[in-house]
């Protein structure tokens, strides 16, 4: 269950960071990056709820405070003053970090025969792989 809590924290931290960059990106690629970041944080918002509800379905309490998330996440806060290029690179790296966290949950779920979690996490891995590709292609 700890690994699923970590994915929730990572997802929330990435959501907040992506929204921060959406608000603060500047430069000649502003419009396309502003829209890309919005697509990604909107998807994360829905995923956060699904992950938290999966934790509850499995009978545990979902972490839901900044303090709890800060203790669990590997995603660092974003710098609103970073260049657009730095933002893209930063978010791409974070997509790979969350994929690593998701794969740990997938391994745990497979060990326990938890088909509901396997389905949810498999979908999330696909989304984050696509996000990483889109960000890498935006450099």
Secondary structure by P-SEA (a helix, b strand, c coil): caaaaaaaaaaaaaaaaaaaaaacccccaaaaaaaaaaaaaaaaaaaaaaaaaaaaaacccccccaaaaaaccccccccccccaaaaaaaaaaaaaaaaaaaaaaaaaaaaacaaaaaaaaaaaaaaaaaaaaaaaaac
